[in-house]
Amino acid sequence: MASSKRIGIYWGEEKITVVEFEKNTPLKIVSAPLGSNTNTTSPFSSNLTDEIQITAMLQKILKDNHI
């Protein structure tokens, strides 16, 4: 029978961490720094832009680490 795995996503001011669990035991722990290079004078800076950047970062973490 295949075991179930869970993913925990934790983020703070400086980094985002993804943890892959199996049976309450961490298998992989991956962290990536959060960029704070948003230009507030740009017409393209918005919460949506931040959300897209975070989504892209999560996708990259998951893909690069085969999670």
PDB file of N, H, CA, C and O in Angstrom:
ATOM      1  N   MET A   1       0.843  -1.171   0.000  1.00  0.00           N
ATOM      2  CA  MET A   1       0.000   0.000   0.000  1.00  0.00           C
ATOM      3  C   MET A   1       0.893   1.242   0.000  1.00  0.00           C
ATOM      4  O   MET A   1       1.899   1.293   0.708  1.00  0.00           O
ATOM      5  N   ALA A   2       0.533   2.194  -0.764  1.00  0.00           N
ATOM      6  H   ALA A   2      -0.284   2.153  -1.340  1.00  0.00           H
ATOM      7  CA  ALA A   2       1.299   3.430  -0.822  1.00  0.00           C
ATOM      8  C   ALA A   2       1.032   4.260   0.433  1.00  0.00           C
ATOM      9  O   ALA A   2      -0.100   4.357   0.906  1.00  0.00           O
ATOM     10  N   SER A   3       2.101   4.851   0.955  1.00  0.00           N
ATOM     11  H   SER A   3       3.021   4.772   0.570  1.00  0.00           H
ATOM     12  CA  SER A   3       1.931   5.695   2.141  1.00  0.00           C
ATOM     13  C   SER A   3       1.579   7.109   1.703  1.00  0.00           C
ATOM     14  O   SER A   3       1.931   7.548   0.609  1.00  0.00           O
ATOM     15  N   SER A   4       0.883   7.799   2.576  1.00  0.00           N
ATOM     16  H   SER A   4       0.597   7.442   3.465  1.00  0.00           H
ATOM     17  CA  SER A   4       0.508   9.170   2.248  1.00  0.00           C
ATOM     18  C   SER A   4       1.593  10.119   2.734  1.00  0.00           C
ATOM     19  O   SER A   4       2.185   9.925   3.796  1.00  0.00           O
ATOM     20  N   LYS A   5       1.835  11.132   1.944  1.00  0.00           N
ATOM     21  H   LYS A   5       1.354  11.289   1.081  1.00  0.00           H
ATOM     22  CA  LYS A   5       2.816  12.149   2.291  1.00  0.00           C
ATOM     23  C   LYS A   5       2.082  13.471   2.439  1.00  0.00           C
ATOM     24  O   LYS A   5       1.060  13.709   1.795  1.00  0.00           O
ATOM     25  N   ARG A   6       2.618  14.321   3.291  1.00  0.00           N
ATOM     26  H   ARG A   6       3.448  14.128   3.814  1.00  0.00           H
ATOM     27  CA  ARG A   6       2.045  15.646   3.492  1.00  0.00           C
ATOM     28  C   ARG A   6       3.123  16.691   3.257  1.00  0.00           C
ATOM     29  O   ARG A   6       4.317  16.416   3.372  1.00  0.00           O
ATOM     30  N   ILE A   7       2.677  17.885   2.928  1.00  0.00           N
ATOM     31  H   ILE A   7       1.707  18.108   2.834  1.00  0.00           H
ATOM     32  CA  ILE A   7       3.593  19.000   2.700  1.00  0.00           C
ATOM     33  C   ILE A   7       3.198  20.134   3.637  1.00  0.00           C
ATOM     34  O   ILE A   7       2.029  20.510   3.724  1.00  0.00           O
ATOM     35  N   GLY A   8       4.189  20.669   4.332  1.00  0.00           N
ATOM     36  H   GLY A   8       5.139  20.364   4.261  1.00  0.00           H
ATOM     37  CA  GLY A   8       3.989  21.851   5.165  1.00  0.00           C
ATOM     38  C   GLY A   8       4.703  23.023   4.533  1.00  0.00           C
ATOM     39  O   GLY A   8       5.843  22.899   4.084  1.00  0.00           O
ATOM     40  N   ILE A   9       4.036  24.157   4.498  1.00  0.00           N
ATOM     41  H   ILE A   9       3.110  24.257   4.863  1.00  0.00           H
ATOM     42  CA  ILE A   9       4.634  25.371   3.929  1.00  0.00           C
ATOM     43  C   ILE A   9       4.636  26.433   5.016  1.00  0.00           C
ATOM     44  O   ILE A   9       3.594  26.783   5.568  1.00  0.00           O
ATOM     45  N   TYR A  10       5.820  26.933   5.308  1.00  0.00           N
ATOM     46  H   TYR A  10       6.667  26.648   4.859  1.00  0.00           H
ATOM     47  CA  TYR A  10       5.992  27.928   6.362  1.00  0.00           C
ATOM     48  C   TYR A  10       6.732  29.122   5.774  1.00  0.00           C
ATOM     49  O   TYR A  10       7.715  28.951   5.053  1.00  0.00           O
ATOM     50  N   TRP A  11       6.269  30.323   6.076  1.00  0.00           N
ATOM     51  H   TRP A  11       5.471  30.462   6.662  1.00  0.00           H
ATOM     52  CA  TRP A  11       6.998  31.483   5.576  1.00  0.00           C
ATOM     53  C   TRP A  11       7.020  32.572   6.622  1.00  0.00           C
ATOM     54  O   TRP A  11       6.138  32.687   7.473  1.00  0.00           O
ATOM     55  N   GLY A  12       8.072  33.366   6.519  1.00  0.00           N
ATOM     56  H   GLY A  12       8.789  33.272   5.828  1.00  0.00           H
ATOM     57  CA  GLY A  12       8.278  34.474   7.434  1.00  0.00           C
ATOM     58  C   GLY A  12       8.705  35.697   6.655  1.00  0.00           C
ATOM     59  O   GLY A  12       8.454  35.806   5.455  1.00  0.00           O
ATOM     60  N   GLU A  13       9.342  36.599   7.336  1.00  0.00           N
ATOM     61  H   GLU A  13       9.547  36.510   8.311  1.00  0.00           H
ATOM     62  CA  GLU A  13       9.772  37.843   6.691  1.00  0.00           C
ATOM     63  C   GLU A  13      10.910  37.619   5.699  1.00  0.00           C
ATOM     64  O   GLU A  13      11.007  38.328   4.697  1.00  0.00           O
ATOM     65  N   GLU A  14      11.772  36.636   5.973  1.00  0.00           N
ATOM     66  H   GLU A  14      11.693  36.061   6.787  1.00  0.00           H
ATOM     67  CA  GLU A  14      12.989  36.490   5.188  1.00  0.00           C
ATOM     68  C   GLU A  14      13.044  35.245   4.311  1.00  0.00           C
ATOM     69  O   GLU A  14      13.757  35.239   3.307  1.00  0.00           O
ATOM     70  N   LYS A  15      12.304  34.185   4.665  1.00  0.00           N
ATOM     71  H   LYS A  15      11.725  34.191   5.480  1.00  0.00           H
ATOM     72  CA  LYS A  15      12.412  32.965   3.871  1.00  0.00           C
ATOM     73  C   LYS A  15      11.111  32.182   3.893  1.00  0.00           C
ATOM     74  O   LYS A  15      10.228  32.405   4.720  1.00  0.00           O
ATOM     75  N   ILE A  16      11.032  31.257   2.949  1.00  0.00           N
ATOM     76  H   ILE A  16      11.750  31.076   2.277  1.00  0.00           H
ATOM     77  CA  ILE A  16       9.914  30.321   2.874  1.00  0.00           C
ATOM     78  C   ILE A  16      10.504  28.916   2.981  1.00  0.00           C
ATOM     79  O   ILE A  16      11.542  28.625   2.385  1.00  0.00           O
ATOM     80  N   THR A  17       9.840  28.050   3.742  1.00  0.00           N
ATOM     81  H   THR A  17       8.997  28.286   4.226  1.00  0.00           H
ATOM     82  CA  THR A  17      10.331  26.698   3.962  1.00  0.00           C
ATOM     83  C   THR A  17       9.242  25.703   3.599  1.00  0.00           C
ATOM     84  O   THR A  17       8.086  25.864   3.988  1.00  0.00           O
ATOM     85  N   VAL A  18       9.617  24.675   2.852  1.00  0.00           N
ATOM     86  H   VAL A  18      10.557  24.544   2.535  1.00  0.00           H
ATOM     87  CA  VAL A  18       8.702  23.600   2.478  1.00  0.00           C
ATOM     88  C   VAL A  18       9.232  22.318   3.119  1.00  0.00           C
ATOM     89  O   VAL A  18      10.409  21.983   2.981  1.00  0.00           O
ATOM     90  N   VAL A  19       8.351  21.609   3.818  1.00  0.00           N
ATOM     91  H   VAL A  19       7.395  21.881   3.930  1.00  0.00           H
ATOM     92  CA  VAL A  19       8.722  20.362   4.472  1.00  0.00           C
ATOM     93  C   VAL A  19       7.827  19.247   3.946  1.00  0.00           C
ATOM     94  O   VAL A  19       6.602  19.376   3.950  1.00  0.00           O
ATOM     95  N   GLU A  20       8.433  18.158   3.494  1.00  0.00           N
ATOM     96  H   GLU A  20       9.427  18.054   3.491  1.00  0.00           H
ATOM     97  CA  GLU A  20       7.688  16.982   3.053  1.00  0.00           C
ATOM     98  C   GLU A  20       7.726  15.955   4.191  1.00  0.00           C
ATOM     99  O   GLU A  20       8.798  15.582   4.667  1.00  0.00           O
ATOM    100  N   PHE A  21       6.536  15.502   4.619  1.00  0.00           N
ATOM    101  H   PHE A  21       5.665  15.804   4.232  1.00  0.00           H
ATOM    102  CA  PHE A  21       6.414  14.558   5.726  1.00  0.00           C
ATOM    103  C   PHE A  21       5.873  13.226   5.235  1.00  0.00           C
ATOM    104  O   PHE A  21       5.073  13.167   4.300  1.00  0.00           O
ATOM    105  N   GLU A  22       6.321  12.162   5.879  1.00  0.00           N
ATOM    106  H   GLU A  22       6.970  12.210   6.638  1.00  0.00           H
ATOM    107  CA  GLU A  22       5.720  10.846   5.699  1.00  0.00           C
ATOM    108  C   GLU A  22       5.635  10.223   7.088  1.00  0.00           C
ATOM    109  O   GLU A  22       6.650  10.086   7.771  1.00  0.00           O
ATOM    110  N   LYS A  23       4.441   9.850   7.504  1.00  0.00           N
ATOM    111  H   LYS A  23       3.616   9.961   6.949  1.00  0.00           H
ATOM    112  CA  LYS A  23       4.200   9.282   8.840  1.00  0.00           C
ATOM    113  C   LYS A  23       4.761  10.183   9.933  1.00  0.00           C
ATOM    114  O   LYS A  23       5.438   9.716  10.849  1.00  0.00           O
ATOM    115  N   ASN A  24       4.475  11.474   9.828  1.00  0.00           N
ATOM    116  H   ASN A  24       3.925  11.853   9.083  1.00  0.00           H
ATOM    117  CA  ASN A  24       4.903  12.483  10.805  1.00  0.00           C
ATOM    118  C   ASN A  24       6.415  12.605  10.953  1.00  0.00           C
ATOM    119  O   ASN A  24       6.901  13.128  11.956  1.00  0.00           O
ATOM    120  N   THR A  25       7.156  12.128   9.967  1.00  0.00           N
ATOM    121  H   THR A  25       6.762  11.703   9.152  1.00  0.00           H
ATOM    122  CA  THR A  25       8.606  12.254   9.955  1.00  0.00           C
ATOM    123  C   THR A  25       9.006  13.112   8.757  1.00  0.00           C
ATOM    124  O   THR A  25       8.624  12.803   7.629  1.00  0.00           O
ATOM    125  N   PRO A  26       9.766  14.182   8.981  1.00  0.00           N
ATOM    126  CA  PRO A  26      10.188  15.008   7.847  1.00  0.00           C
ATOM    127  C   PRO A  26      11.140  14.250   6.930  1.00  0.00           C
ATOM    128  O   PRO A  26      12.134  13.683   7.385  1.00  0.00           O
ATOM    129  N   LEU A  27      10.830  14.244   5.633  1.00  0.00           N
ATOM    130  H   LEU A  27      10.023  14.704   5.263  1.00  0.00           H
ATOM    131  CA  LEU A  27      11.689  13.603   4.639  1.00  0.00           C
ATOM    132  C   LEU A  27      12.624  14.613   4.000  1.00  0.00           C
ATOM    133  O   LEU A  27      13.820  14.362   3.849  1.00  0.00           O
ATOM    134  N   LYS A  28      12.071  15.757   3.625  1.00  0.00           N
ATOM    135  H   LYS A  28      11.099  15.961   3.747  1.00  0.00           H
ATOM    136  CA  LYS A  28      12.861  16.810   2.981  1.00  0.00           C
ATOM    137  C   LYS A  28      12.470  18.141   3.599  1.00  0.00           C
ATOM    138  O   LYS A  28      11.298  18.399   3.870  1.00  0.00           O
ATOM    139  N   ILE A  29      13.478  18.982   3.817  1.00  0.00           N
ATOM    140  H   ILE A  29      14.430  18.772   3.597  1.00  0.00           H
ATOM    141  CA  ILE A  29      13.261  20.341   4.296  1.00  0.00           C
ATOM    142  C   ILE A  29      14.022  21.258   3.357  1.00  0.00           C
ATOM    143  O   ILE A  29      15.243  21.158   3.231  1.00  0.00           O
ATOM    144  N   VAL A  30      13.296  22.153   2.698  1.00  0.00           N
ATOM    145  H   VAL A  30      12.305  22.235   2.800  1.00  0.00           H
ATOM    146  CA  VAL A  30      13.904  23.046   1.711  1.00  0.00           C
ATOM    147  C   VAL A  30      13.499  24.475   2.033  1.00  0.00           C
ATOM    148  O   VAL A  30      12.320  24.755   2.250  1.00  0.00           O
ATOM    149  N   SER A  31      14.469  25.378   2.066  1.00  0.00           N
ATOM    150  H   SER A  31      15.427  25.151   1.890  1.00  0.00           H
ATOM    151  CA  SER A  31      14.199  26.793   2.322  1.00  0.00           C
ATOM    152  C   SER A  31      14.698  27.636   1.163  1.00  0.00           C
ATOM    153  O   SER A  31      15.662  27.280   0.486  1.00  0.00           O
ATOM    154  N   ALA A  32      14.027  28.759   0.947  1.00  0.00           N
ATOM    155  H   ALA A  32      13.243  29.048   1.497  1.00  0.00           H
ATOM    156  CA  ALA A  32      14.443  29.708  -0.082  1.00  0.00           C
ATOM    157  C   ALA A  32      14.199  31.111   0.452  1.00  0.00           C
ATOM    158  O   ALA A  32      13.181  31.362   1.096  1.00  0.00           O
ATOM    159  N   PRO A  33      15.125  32.029   0.188  1.00  0.00           N
ATOM    160  CA  PRO A  33      14.944  33.402   0.671  1.00  0.00           C
ATOM    161  C   PRO A  33      13.815  34.096  -0.093  1.00  0.00           C
ATOM    162  O   PRO A  33      13.598  33.845  -1.279  1.00  0.00           O
ATOM    163  N   LEU A  34      13.114  34.961   0.605  1.00  0.00           N
ATOM    164  H   LEU A  34      13.291  35.165   1.568  1.00  0.00           H
ATOM    165  CA  LEU A  34      12.087  35.769  -0.032  1.00  0.00           C
ATOM    166  C   LEU A  34      12.724  37.070  -0.485  1.00  0.00           C
ATOM    167  O   LEU A  34      13.419  37.724   0.292  1.00  0.00           O
ATOM    168  N   GLY A  35      12.494  37.450  -1.725  1.00  0.00           N
ATOM    169  H   GLY A  35      11.929  36.919  -2.356  1.00  0.00           H
ATOM    170  CA  GLY A  35      13.029  38.703  -2.238  1.00  0.00           C
ATOM    171  C   GLY A  35      12.175  39.869  -1.805  1.00  0.00           C
ATOM    172  O   GLY A  35      10.947  39.804  -1.844  1.00  0.00           O
ATOM    173  N   SER A  36      12.824  40.926  -1.397  1.00  0.00           N
ATOM    174  H   SER A  36      13.822  40.979  -1.365  1.00  0.00           H
ATOM    175  CA  SER A  36      12.091  42.141  -1.006  1.00  0.00           C
ATOM    176  C   SER A  36      12.455  43.281  -1.942  1.00  0.00           C
ATOM    177  O   SER A  36      12.629  44.426  -1.525  1.00  0.00           O
ATOM    178  N   ASN A  37      12.565  42.938  -3.213  1.00  0.00           N
ATOM    179  H   ASN A  37      12.424  42.008  -3.552  1.00  0.00           H
ATOM    180  CA  ASN A  37      12.999  43.934  -4.195  1.00  0.00           C
ATOM    181  C   ASN A  37      11.817  44.520  -4.957  1.00  0.00           C
ATOM    182  O   ASN A  37      11.948  44.862  -6.132  1.00  0.00           O
ATOM    183  N   THR A  38      10.667  44.638  -4.301  1.00  0.00           N
ATOM    184  H   THR A  38      10.561  44.360  -3.347  1.00  0.00           H
ATOM    185  CA  THR A  38       9.501  45.203  -4.970  1.00  0.00           C
ATOM    186  C   THR A  38       9.653  46.711  -5.059  1.00  0.00           C
ATOM    187  O   THR A  38       9.913  47.376  -4.057  1.00  0.00           O
ATOM    188  N   ASN A  39       9.492  47.240  -6.242  1.00  0.00           N
ATOM    189  H   ASN A  39       9.281  46.699  -7.056  1.00  0.00           H
ATOM    190  CA  ASN A  39       9.580  48.677  -6.463  1.00  0.00           C
ATOM    191  C   ASN A  39       8.195  49.272  -6.276  1.00  0.00           C
ATOM    192  O   ASN A  39       7.306  49.051  -7.099  1.00  0.00           O
ATOM    193  N   THR A  40       8.004  50.032  -5.193  1.00  0.00           N
ATOM    194  H   THR A  40       8.726  50.212  -4.525  1.00  0.00           H
ATOM    195  CA  THR A  40       6.672  50.551  -4.890  1.00  0.00           C
ATOM    196  C   THR A  40       6.255  51.675  -5.822  1.00  0.00           C
ATOM    197  O   THR A  40       5.078  52.036  -5.847  1.00  0.00           O
ATOM    198  N   THR A  41       7.182  52.241  -6.591  1.00  0.00           N
ATOM    199  H   THR A  41       8.138  51.948  -6.570  1.00  0.00           H
ATOM    200  CA  THR A  41       6.811  53.296  -7.526  1.00  0.00           C
ATOM    201  C   THR A  41       6.386  52.737  -8.880  1.00  0.00           C
ATOM    202  O   THR A  41       5.880  53.475  -9.725  1.00  0.00           O
ATOM    203  N   SER A  42       6.583  51.470  -9.084  1.00  0.00           N
ATOM    204  H   SER A  42       6.994  50.870  -8.397  1.00  0.00           H
ATOM    205  CA  SER A  42       6.225  50.840 -10.345  1.00  0.00           C
ATOM    206  C   SER A  42       4.712  50.628 -10.422  1.00  0.00           C
ATOM    207  O   SER A  42       4.092  50.250  -9.428  1.00  0.00           O
ATOM    208  N   PRO A  43       4.117  50.865 -11.588  1.00  0.00           N
ATOM    209  CA  PRO A  43       2.682  50.602 -11.722  1.00  0.00           C
ATOM    210  C   PRO A  43       2.361  49.112 -11.669  1.00  0.00           C
ATOM    211  O   PRO A  43       1.197  48.733 -11.541  1.00  0.00           O
ATOM    212  N   PHE A  44       3.384  48.270 -11.766  1.00  0.00           N
ATOM    213  H   PHE A  44       4.329  48.578 -11.870  1.00  0.00           H
ATOM    214  CA  PHE A  44       3.179  46.830 -11.749  1.00  0.00           C
ATOM    215  C   PHE A  44       3.352  46.227 -10.354  1.00  0.00           C
ATOM    216  O   PHE A  44       3.165  45.024 -10.174  1.00  0.00           O
ATOM    217  N   SER A  45       3.706  47.045  -9.372  1.00  0.00           N
ATOM    218  H   SER A  45       3.858  48.023  -9.517  1.00  0.00           H
ATOM    219  CA  SER A  45       3.851  46.502  -8.025  1.00  0.00           C
ATOM    220  C   SER A  45       2.480  46.469  -7.362  1.00  0.00           C
ATOM    221  O   SER A  45       1.788  47.484  -7.269  1.00  0.00           O
ATOM    222  N   SER A  46       2.113  45.298  -6.914  1.00  0.00           N
ATOM    223  H   SER A  46       2.674  44.474  -6.990  1.00  0.00           H
ATOM    224  CA  SER A  46       0.830  45.111  -6.247  1.00  0.00           C
ATOM    225  C   SER A  46       0.879  43.816  -5.465  1.00  0.00           C
ATOM    226  O   SER A  46       1.844  43.059  -5.572  1.00  0.00           O
ATOM    227  N   ASN A  47      -0.146  43.555  -4.683  1.00  0.00           N
ATOM    228  H   ASN A  47      -0.930  44.169  -4.596  1.00  0.00           H
ATOM    229  CA  ASN A  47      -0.223  42.292  -3.971  1.00  0.00           C
ATOM    230  C   ASN A  47      -0.297  41.134  -4.951  1.00  0.00           C
ATOM    231  O   ASN A  47       0.230  40.057  -4.674  1.00  0.00           O
ATOM    232  N   LEU A  48      -0.942  41.339  -6.092  1.00  0.00           N
ATOM    233  H   LEU A  48      -1.369  42.215  -6.317  1.00  0.00           H
ATOM    234  CA  LEU A  48      -1.048  40.283  -7.096  1.00  0.00           C
ATOM    235  C   LEU A  48       0.333  39.889  -7.594  1.00  0.00           C
ATOM    236  O   LEU A  48       0.616  38.702  -7.753  1.00  0.00           O
ATOM    237  N   THR A  49       1.195  40.868  -7.842  1.00  0.00           N
ATOM    238  H   THR A  49       0.964  41.833  -7.712  1.00  0.00           H
ATOM    239  CA  THR A  49       2.545  40.585  -8.291  1.00  0.00           C
ATOM    240  C   THR A  49       3.288  39.762  -7.240  1.00  0.00           C
ATOM    241  O   THR A  49       3.978  38.801  -7.581  1.00  0.00           O
ATOM    242  N   ASP A  50       3.152  40.132  -5.962  1.00  0.00           N
ATOM    243  H   ASP A  50       2.591  40.913  -5.685  1.00  0.00           H
ATOM    244  CA  ASP A  50       3.787  39.373  -4.883  1.00  0.00           C
ATOM    245  C   ASP A  50       3.262  37.947  -4.845  1.00  0.00           C
ATOM    246  O   ASP A  50       4.034  37.006  -4.658  1.00  0.00           O
ATOM    247  N   GLU A  51       1.963  37.780  -5.019  1.00  0.00           N
ATOM    248  H   GLU A  51       1.336  38.544  -5.171  1.00  0.00           H
ATOM    249  CA  GLU A  51       1.362  36.451  -4.997  1.00  0.00           C
ATOM    250  C   GLU A  51       1.878  35.597  -6.156  1.00  0.00           C
ATOM    251  O   GLU A  51       2.133  34.406  -5.982  1.00  0.00           O
ATOM    252  N   ILE A  52       2.031  36.190  -7.318  1.00  0.00           N
ATOM    253  H   ILE A  52       1.824  37.158  -7.460  1.00  0.00           H
ATOM    254  CA  ILE A  52       2.551  35.459  -8.474  1.00  0.00           C
ATOM    255  C   ILE A  52       3.997  35.048  -8.225  1.00  0.00           C
ATOM    256  O   ILE A  52       4.389  33.933  -8.571  1.00  0.00           O
ATOM    257  N   GLN A  53       4.797  35.934  -7.628  1.00  0.00           N
ATOM    258  H   GLN A  53       4.479  36.839  -7.347  1.00  0.00           H
ATOM    259  CA  GLN A  53       6.190  35.611  -7.334  1.00  0.00           C
ATOM    260  C   GLN A  53       6.283  34.478  -6.315  1.00  0.00           C
ATOM    261  O   GLN A  53       7.113  33.582  -6.469  1.00  0.00           O
ATOM    262  N   ILE A  54       5.451  34.500  -5.281  1.00  0.00           N
ATOM    263  H   ILE A  54       4.776  35.227  -5.156  1.00  0.00           H
ATOM    264  CA  ILE A  54       5.462  33.437  -4.274  1.00  0.00           C
ATOM    265  C   ILE A  54       5.016  32.117  -4.893  1.00  0.00           C
ATOM    266  O   ILE A  54       5.595  31.070  -4.605  1.00  0.00           O
ATOM    267  N   THR A  55       3.986  32.161  -5.744  1.00  0.00           N
ATOM    268  H   THR A  55       3.516  33.012  -5.977  1.00  0.00           H
ATOM    269  CA  THR A  55       3.521  30.949  -6.415  1.00  0.00           C
ATOM    270  C   THR A  55       4.619  30.362  -7.290  1.00  0.00           C
ATOM    271  O   THR A  55       4.839  29.151  -7.279  1.00  0.00           O
ATOM    272  N   ALA A  56       5.304  31.203  -8.042  1.00  0.00           N
ATOM    273  H   ALA A  56       5.125  32.187  -8.051  1.00  0.00           H
ATOM    274  CA  ALA A  56       6.402  30.734  -8.900  1.00  0.00           C
ATOM    275  C   ALA A  56       7.524  30.138  -8.058  1.00  0.00           C
ATOM    276  O   ALA A  56       8.109  29.124  -8.438  1.00  0.00           O
ATOM    277  N   MET A  57       7.829  30.757  -6.920  1.00  0.00           N
ATOM    278  H   MET A  57       7.354  31.581  -6.612  1.00  0.00           H
ATOM    279  CA  MET A  57       8.874  30.243  -6.053  1.00  0.00           C
ATOM    280  C   MET A  57       8.493  28.874  -5.498  1.00  0.00           C
ATOM    281  O   MET A  57       9.328  27.970  -5.458  1.00  0.00           O
ATOM    282  N   LEU A  58       7.235  28.711  -5.068  1.00  0.00           N
ATOM    283  H   LEU A  58       6.557  29.445  -5.100  1.00  0.00           H
ATOM    284  CA  LEU A  58       6.774  27.421  -4.559  1.00  0.00           C
ATOM    285  C   LEU A  58       6.847  26.345  -5.641  1.00  0.00           C
ATOM    286  O   LEU A  58       7.280  25.223  -5.378  1.00  0.00           O
ATOM    287  N   GLN A  59       6.426  26.687  -6.850  1.00  0.00           N
ATOM    288  H   GLN A  59       6.075  27.599  -7.064  1.00  0.00           H
ATOM    289  CA  GLN A  59       6.485  25.731  -7.957  1.00  0.00           C
ATOM    290  C   GLN A  59       7.920  25.295  -8.217  1.00  0.00           C
ATOM    291  O   GLN A  59       8.185  24.114  -8.441  1.00  0.00           O
ATOM    292  N   LYS A  60       8.839  26.245  -8.187  1.00  0.00           N
ATOM    293  H   LYS A  60       8.624  27.205  -8.005  1.00  0.00           H
ATOM    294  CA  LYS A  60      10.249  25.932  -8.435  1.00  0.00           C
ATOM    295  C   LYS A  60      10.819  25.049  -7.328  1.00  0.00           C
ATOM    296  O   LYS A  60      11.534  24.088  -7.612  1.00  0.00           O
ATOM    297  N   ILE A  61      10.509  25.362  -6.073  1.00  0.00           N
ATOM    298  H   ILE A  61       9.928  26.142  -5.842  1.00  0.00           H
ATOM    299  CA  ILE A  61      10.988  24.544  -4.953  1.00  0.00           C
ATOM    300  C   ILE A  61      10.495  23.111  -5.092  1.00  0.00           C
ATOM    301  O   ILE A  61      11.270  22.164  -4.956  1.00  0.00           O
ATOM    302  N   LEU A  62       9.204  22.957  -5.363  1.00  0.00           N
ATOM    303  H   LEU A  62       8.575  23.726  -5.474  1.00  0.00           H
ATOM    304  CA  LEU A  62       8.625  21.622  -5.468  1.00  0.00           C
ATOM    305  C   LEU A  62       9.223  20.839  -6.637  1.00  0.00           C
ATOM    306  O   LEU A  62       9.531  19.655  -6.506  1.00  0.00           O
ATOM    307  N   LYS A  63       9.383  21.505  -7.773  1.00  0.00           N
ATOM    308  H   LYS A  63       9.133  22.468  -7.879  1.00  0.00           H
ATOM    309  CA  LYS A  63       9.916  20.835  -8.964  1.00  0.00           C
ATOM    310  C   LYS A  63      11.389  20.481  -8.796  1.00  0.00           C
ATOM    311  O   LYS A  63      11.795  19.357  -9.091  1.00  0.00           O
ATOM    312  N   ASP A  64      12.186  21.428  -8.326  1.00  0.00           N
ATOM    313  H   ASP A  64      11.856  22.341  -8.087  1.00  0.00           H
ATOM    314  CA  ASP A  64      13.634  21.196  -8.191  1.00  0.00           C
ATOM    315  C   ASP A  64      13.959  20.106  -7.181  1.00  0.00           C
ATOM    316  O   ASP A  64      14.980  19.429  -7.302  1.00  0.00           O
ATOM    317  N   ASN A  65      13.097  19.933  -6.187  1.00  0.00           N
ATOM    318  H   ASN A  65      12.268  20.483  -6.089  1.00  0.00           H
ATOM    319  CA  ASN A  65      13.372  18.970  -5.122  1.00  0.00           C
ATOM    320  C   ASN A  65      12.524  17.713  -5.231  1.00  0.00           C
ATOM    321  O   ASN A  65      12.523  16.880  -4.324  1.00  0.00           O
ATOM    322  N   HIS A  66      11.803  17.573  -6.337  1.00  0.00           N
ATOM    323  H   HIS A  66      11.805  18.249  -7.074  1.00  0.00           H
ATOM    324  CA  HIS A  66      10.986  16.375  -6.611  1.00  0.00           C
ATOM    325  C   HIS A  66      10.029  16.067  -5.464  1.00  0.00           C
ATOM    326  O   HIS A  66       9.909  14.929  -5.010  1.00  0.00           O
ATOM    327  N   ILE A  67       9.360  17.110  -5.017  1.00  0.00           N
ATOM    328  H   ILE A  67       9.457  18.034  -5.386  1.00  0.00           H
ATOM    329  CA  ILE A  67       8.382  16.940  -3.934  1.00  0.00           C
ATOM    330  C   ILE A  67       7.004  16.850  -4.546  1.00  0.00           C
ATOM    331  O   ILE A  67       6.017  16.705  -3.825  1.00  0.00           O
TER     332      ILE A  67
END
